[in-house]
Amino acid sequence: MNAARVHAVLVAGVDDPRRIAQWRDEPAALERLGVAPDALDLDTLHKFAGLAVKVRHNNLRAEFALSFRLMSAAAIEIDLFAAYAMQRAASGVPYAASVPQRAADLVDFALTWLDAAQPAQALLRDMLRHEHALARLGPWHVPAPAAGAARAPRIAGTAIVEEFDCDPRDVAAIAYRPAPDFAAVERGARRLCFWRNDGGEIAIVELDAFGQYLVASLDGERSIAQLARRLGGGRATIGAVRRALAAFASIGLVELPA
């Protein structure tokens, strides 16, 4: 068998993982390329394609250090990137040139691929969104145009609200242990607001369901009365909205109109 031909087939499989699936389903396709089906370990080639894509995303490690650690600890990183390679090849869309967009694409895929019923994968889903929020407010932050005087309640700075199945900060405490006990992480809905103030400082504010609704609804256009009406309440609801916004304003998260 021609070594150059085998090498060409290997390169083609890594470049387009759909061919690996085709060769697995149709061994005769390999024979037509001059390669004996039993001469290639297609499962290993599939994993190598995943490894190649993982290496192409090494520039995300600085901002997703804990996520990559969880992938490794759960022993799913090659499978995840192999599946991602297949998905990108099928879509025909090239990997994004910019690091922020490449990260967003990977996170979007991982959130659909990961199995939330598996403890380690459920924690990874939360950690990916946690680190992605911090990256978007930190090194990848794009300042918004300067706003004029507030006409309605609005966020003072930039905020990203996420709801998790645990507190991702608890995961960070166990991630680097030799054998992390993922099942030991306390599970339960946690609502976090990732906030960057106008001075560039980043904080994480924990919210209840009511606070989550308010912060996520502040667009600088809706008045307090409009926010209350969306909740379906009357005068008492308006009072509750006012008090909550005043509490957020007291820590600098919300800017109220004069």
Residue pairs with C-beta under 8 A, 6 or more apart in sequence:
1 34
1 35
1 36
1 39
2 34
5 33
5 34
5 35
6 35
6 39
6 40
9 30
9 33
9 35
9 40
10 40
10 45
12 19
13 19
13 20
13 23
13 42
13 45
13 46
13 49
14 45
14 48
14 49
14 52
16 89
17 46
17 49
17 82
17 85
17 86
17 89
18 86
18 89
18 90
20 42
20 45
20 46
20 49
21 86
22 29
23 29
23 30
23 37
23 40
23 42
24 42
27 37
30 36
30 37
30 40
31 37
46 82
47 78
47 79
47 82
49 82
49 85
50 78
50 79
50 80
50 81
50 82
50 83
50 84
50 85
51 78
51 81
52 85
53 81
53 82
53 84
53 85
53 88
54 77
54 78
54 81
56 95
57 81
57 102
57 106
59 99
59 102
60 68
60 99
60 102
60 103
60 106
61 68
63 103
63 131
63 132
63 134
63 135
63 138
63 139
63 140
64 103
64 128
64 131
64 132
64 135
65 131
66 127
66 130
66 131
66 171
66 172
66 175
67 124
67 127
67 128
67 131
68 77
69 175
69 176
70 120
70 123
70 124
70 127
70 171
70 175
70 180
71 77
71 80
71 124
73 120
73 175
73 180
74 118
74 120
74 121
74 124
74 182
76 120
76 121
76 124
80 110
80 113
80 114
83 109
83 113
84 106
84 109
84 110
84 113
87 109
88 94
88 95
95 102
95 105
96 102
96 104
96 105
99 140
100 135
100 136
100 140
103 132
103 135
103 140
104 132
107 128
107 129
107 132
110 124
110 125
110 128
111 125
111 128
111 129
114 121
114 122
114 124
114 125
115 121
115 122
116 122
116 125
116 165
119 182
119 183
119 185
120 180
120 182
122 165
122 166
123 166
123 168
123 171
123 182
123 185
125 165
126 164
126 165
126 166
126 168
126 171
127 168
127 171
127 172
127 175
129 162
129 164
129 168
130 162
130 164
130 168
130 169
130 192
133 160
133 162
133 194
134 194
134 202
136 160
137 158
137 160
137 194
137 195
137 196
137 202
138 196
138 202
141 158
141 196
144 158
147 154
147 220
149 257
149 258
150 220
150 255
150 256
150 257
150 258
151 220
151 221
151 257
152 219
152 220
152 221
152 222
152 223
152 224
152 257
153 218
153 220
153 222
153 223
153 224
153 227
153 245
153 254
153 255
153 256
153 257
154 218
154 219
154 220
154 254
154 255
155 195
155 215
155 218
155 220
155 253
155 254
155 255
156 197
156 198
156 252
156 253
156 254
156 255
157 195
157 196
157 197
157 198
157 253
158 195
158 196
159 193
159 194
159 195
159 196
159 215
159 253
160 193
160 194
161 191
161 192
161 193
161 194
161 207
161 212
161 215
161 216
162 191
162 192
162 194
163 189
163 190
163 191
163 192
163 212
164 189
164 190
164 191
164 192
165 187
165 188
165 189
165 190
166 185
166 186
166 187
166 188
166 190
167 186
167 190
167 192
168 192
169 204
170 185
170 186
171 185
174 180
174 181
174 182
174 184
174 185
190 206
191 206
191 207
191 208
191 209
191 211
191 212
192 204
192 205
192 206
192 207
193 204
193 205
193 206
193 207
193 211
193 212
193 215
193 253
194 202
194 204
195 202
195 203
195 204
195 205
195 253
196 202
197 203
197 252
197 253
205 251
205 253
207 215
210 240
210 244
211 244
211 248
213 231
214 227
214 241
214 244
214 245
214 248
215 248
215 253
215 254
217 227
217 230
218 227
218 254
222 230
224 238
224 241
224 242
224 245
225 238
227 241
228 237
228 238
228 240
228 241
231 237
231 241
233 240
245 254
245 256
246 256
248 254
249 255
249 256
